[in-house]
Amino acid sequence: LVSAGLALHGGRIYVAAISLPVGKPPQGAIYSMLPDGSDLLSVVPESAGYAPDDLVFDKSGGFYFTDFKGKSTEPDGGLYYVHPGHTQITSVLKGIGKANGVALSPDGNTLWITEYANNRILRLELADPVTVLPNGSTAPYYFNGPAPDSIRVDTDGNVYVAMHRQGRILILN
């Protein structure tokens, strides 16, 4: 497994670790550790069957992670929420072709996801941490060429998208 995404929370480092073996489904886990690398804990074990690529925490201490599965014609990936305490995982959105980056707006009400296999950004407006509003799921941006990768949101709500194999970052405000 190699690290694909990380987040800092509660004095710990959380790492989304993934393996992309040729000819086999992707697999992975999410670990947490202290800054010096000690006290390694498995938060989402490899046996859970996900291929975590990125993660972001909300204000309550839960976190979202993307599942980097599927392809453009078989969108088997998704977005999941790990509830505070890390004892329950809930599906937020399924049917994503290689869900990659994930970011949360400053107010905690909007999620941004990069869909690697279909070259687009998804925007989800939330009613609560695991419920998308009835008309709250959109794809506001499509890309030509190499796919969008990681995504982040700053304190003003601007969205930053790292463009895979392009050496650039797209900024949306």
Residue, then its C-alpha position, 0 to 999 in steps of 0.5 A: l500500500v502507498s499513501a494517496g491522501l492524508a488529513l490531520h485531526g486531533g493531533r493525529i495523522y490520518v493516511a488513505a493508503i491504496s494499492l492498484p495492482v495490475g489486473k486486480p481490483p484496487q484495495g486499501a485502508i485508512y490508518s492513523m498515527l501520532p506525528d512521530g509515526s508511533d501508535l499506528l491504528s487501523v481506522v478502516p481496515e483493508s478487510a473492509g474492501y475499500a480503496p481509499d484515495d483521499l479524506v477530509f474531516d468535518k467539524s464533528g470529528g467524522f470524515y469523508f473518504t473516496d473509494f477509488k474503484g471502477k472505470s468510466t463505464e463501470p463506476d463502482g467507486g463512491l464517497y463514504y462517511v466515517h462517523p465520529g468514534h470511527t465505529q460506523i461507515t455510511s455510503v453518501l454517494k455511489g456510482i462514481g468512476k474512480a472517486n479521487g479527491v474530496a474537500l469540504s466547504p468551510d461551512g461544512n454543507t458542501l462536498w466537492i469530489t473529483e471523479y478521475a475516470n469521468n473527468r469531472i468535479l461533483r458538488l454535493e449539498l448536504a442536509d446532514p453528514v450523510t444525506v445529499l439534498p434532493n436537488g443537491s448533486t451536480a457535476p458543475y465542471y467537466f475536463n478535457g485531457p488528463a483527469p482531475d486529481s486531488i481537490r481542496v477548499d480554502t477558508d473563502g470557499n475557493v476550490y483548488v483542483a490538481m490536474h493529473r499529468q498537467g503540472r497545474i492547479l485549476i482554481l474555481n471561485 
